[in-house]
């Protein structure tokens, strides 16, 4: 499932910076089995890579047997390999369409996982977290511009609150 043409919509400053920093070049690490970011971290700082992996391992354990999980800011999809094993259905959201395309290709074997474009600075998740058991963000907030943080946090909080409410309603 590809998102609408990314050139036809205005980009937030956070999205513009992230896309330019990702350096989408032919032959870049974006084609690595790990993805561009995870490959770079492994290459530059293997100790931090183990910490990075352990965060997702911990989250996957906490979410074990969850039906629907939404990951906000999935980046190169590194966490999807952990989270897809913990959830029956995983929706990975990011603001970088080219990285999402690479995730769709590279991680096509994760049959319970969907990669979608969404910019949380602009609008809340609607159908993406309708009925989600959990909303996850790992290493995301530090990539948001200071003047966009309030909007991002307000909208992210709405996603978390809606998920918590729906989850508690299902249990009663």
Secondary structure, 3 states (H helix, E strand, C coil): CCCCCHHHCCCCHHHHHHHHHHCCCCCCHHHCCCCHHHHHHHHHCHHHHHHHHHHHHHHHHHCCCEEEEEEECCCCCCCHHHHHHHEEEEEEEECCHHHHHHHHHHCCCCCCEEEEECCCCCCCCCHHHCCCCEEECCCCHHHCCHHHHHHHHHHHHHHHHHHHHHHHHHHC
